[in-house]
Amino acid sequence: MFAIEKPLPRANEDTAPYWAAAHKGELRLQRCDDCGHVRFPPSALCPRCLSQHHEWVKLSGRATVFSWIVVHQSQHPAFNGDTPYNVTIVELEEGPRMHTHIVDCPNDQIRIGMPVEVVFDRVNDEVTLPKFRPAKSK
Amino acid sequence: MKDQVAVIGVGCTKFGDLFETSYEELICEAAFEAFADAGIDPAEIQAAYLGTYMPGPSGGKAAVSLGDALRLYDIPITRVENYCATGTDAFRNGCLAIESGACDVVLVLGAEKLKDRGGRGLPRFGHPLLAKGNSAPGLFALAANRYMHTFGMGREMLAKVAVKNHYNGARNPKAHLRMEVTEEKVLKAPIIASPFGLFDCCPTTDGAAAAILCRADLAKRFRSDYIPVKGYGLAVTTGRPFFDPTFDYLGFRSTQMAARQAYKMAGATPRDISFAEVHDCFTWTEISNTEDLGFCEKGQGGSLVAEGRTSLSGDIPINPSGGLKSFGHPIGASGVRMIYECVKQLQGQGGERQVKNPKLGLAHNVGGPGAVSCVIILGNN
């Protein structure tokens, strides 16, 4: 028998600053220099105005739950032992939506519109995953 | 373009777990039923379109499977793949070939053999979070949950779609899951990705379907009850709608756009449609699609099914065939199978599931995360 490990992100040219910031405990995304649009996922061009000029800005980490599901049938064998688990879309205070995982909250208590805040799950010496928990601070 | 192309024959295999039947055999079965239905010699076919997501084992990323299966060599055969809109898009391409003047008679065939391919496999993305939810049920469930929150809908409403479509499918000898289900059974089934349980999801299915198209002015040569193509539309939107801050998760713009194109070409409105085969990969998808196709206002799709208006005897029967939910969903075959059902209904050959006096039938697919949609409108002669 061999174990199938959970996939971990491999940073590329576009996403490296995102993962590096997460590893330092910061949520950073690109803000377009030309139109001000803050975007997720990271990309070379602004999806709104196609500008390539941007700055990696630090976000507040505050968000609300936009939608979520609870997965009972895992699509990846490495996650079989985790079911049922939630997969959640949060809307960040600054506008973008991102996929994430809600922690410190039972699945049946997740609600659309619920205020959440980012927490950083340090997986190993190189990788940290941004996740969200019910908001404690205001 | 309206009334320039006619369907003169259709064929469809039994859908199901067809482990004993090869991909090529499925193609032959659907095609020869269509040839017989049209009363046509296969030698009269001038071009063919194969709608398939995963071509046969010897076919490669090409249309070769169709050529080999039917020994249709020395004519143009093109493979069409466009997510779950593959079958209807293949049909649309067949229409274009005839309207262009390039061909008089075209074969459109959708075929898929999914059950023995290990189609689930590993997820496409190595992303630690996307990988966790990147399944078809997962993606559609994200939209469904937001929709249900917005309109205050519960899972019982979704279950009504499953009950209706299984009722129709149980009356369809070619359907994959030929059994009726109760609302209670649907609600008590194991959850796949909440809010979807097992019976909110269509099955993984093998099958093939075929349609023979010809120039409308030649159609009389083959049969008097040929079925004219009234309109079609295809629209593509972003493949990553869930990150799009302007996407409300309440329905799919690709469906709205494709429908608008098709209605315009047909010179029709949603009210003129007698019945529709609507993409119901999940119960919620049928509800939102009936809204996006214009059969009711946004948010009213649940009442449409709850009031029985989409049942066989309702004013807008949806999925008289049983839909993807009960008939099954061999990806590339599904759209052509919908054409098959529309043609049979418009010819009054719907048997136990015949809808009353249909004038216009609509077939609709939506594929990917709502990224591509194709709509076909057929009339009776």
Contacts between the chains, C-beta under 8 A, distances in Angstrom:
chain1	res1	chain2	res2	distance
A	6	B	128	6.2
A	6	B	131	8.0
A	7	B	126	4.3
A	7	B	127	6.9
A	7	B	128	5.6
A	7	B	131	5.3
A	8	B	126	7.9
A	8	B	128	5.9
A	9	B	126	7.5
A	9	B	127	6.2
A	9	B	128	6.1
A	10	B	126	6.7
A	40	B	243	5.9
A	41	B	240	7.8
A	41	B	243	6.4
A	66	B	146	6.7
A	66	B	249	7.6
A	67	B	142	4.9
A	67	B	143	7.2
A	67	B	145	4.9
A	67	B	146	4.0
A	67	B	149	7.6
A	67	B	249	6.0
A	68	B	142	7.4
A	68	B	145	6.4
A	69	B	133	6.3
A	69	B	138	5.8
A	69	B	141	4.3
A	69	B	142	5.6
A	69	B	145	6.2
A	69	B	193	4.8
A	69	B	194	5.5
A	69	B	195	7.7
A	70	B	191	7.1
A	70	B	193	7.0
A	70	B	194	4.1
A	71	B	132	6.5
A	71	B	133	6.0
A	71	B	135	7.7
A	71	B	138	6.2
A	71	B	193	5.0
A	71	B	194	8.0
A	72	B	190	6.7
A	72	B	191	4.4
A	72	B	192	6.1
A	72	B	193	6.8
A	72	B	194	7.2
A	73	B	135	7.8
A	73	B	137	7.7
A	73	B	190	7.9
A	73	B	192	4.9
A	73	B	193	7.0
A	74	B	132	7.6
A	75	B	120	7.1
A	75	B	123	5.3
A	75	B	131	7.1
A	75	B	132	7.5
A	75	B	133	7.7
A	75	B	134	6.2
A	75	B	135	4.3
A	75	B	138	7.1
A	76	B	122	6.5
A	76	B	123	5.4
A	76	B	131	5.0
A	76	B	132	6.9
A	79	B	131	7.5
A	79	B	132	5.6
A	82	B	132	7.9
A	84	B	191	7.4
A	84	B	194	7.9
A	85	B	132	6.6
A	87	B	129	6.8
A	87	B	132	5.3
A	87	B	133	3.2
A	87	B	138	6.4
A	87	B	142	7.6
A	89	B	142	6.2
A	89	B	242	6.1
A	91	B	245	7.8
A	95	B	245	5.8
A	96	B	243	7.3
A	96	B	245	6.6
A	97	B	242	6.9
A	97	B	243	5.5
A	97	B	244	7.9
A	97	B	245	6.2
A	98	B	243	7.2
A	99	B	129	4.8
A	99	B	130	6.0
A	99	B	133	7.1
A	99	B	242	7.6
A	100	B	129	6.3
A	101	B	129	6.1
A	101	B	132	7.4
A	112	B	145	7.4
A	112	B	146	6.6
A	112	B	149	4.5
A	129	B	128	6.1
A	129	B	129	7.3
